[in-house]
């Protein structure tokens, strides 16, 4: 739990329950959204060659 915000550290985007109400999480900042897009792009750079290599290996075995 974060001392500053009172939110759960492993799941900061979940709604927080207090004694009398629910407090919704703050929306993601522009920097977090940009970083997420960068990580998706970086993952695609490594994933796509693996997919092509797998397809080539299966084609080589079958054909």
Residue pairs with C-beta under 8 A, 6 or more apart in sequence:
1 7
1 8
1 9
2 8
2 9
2 12
5 12
6 16
7 14
7 16
7 25
8 14
8 16
12 25
13 25
13 28
14 25
15 22
15 23
15 24
15 25
16 22
16 23
16 25
17 23
28 36
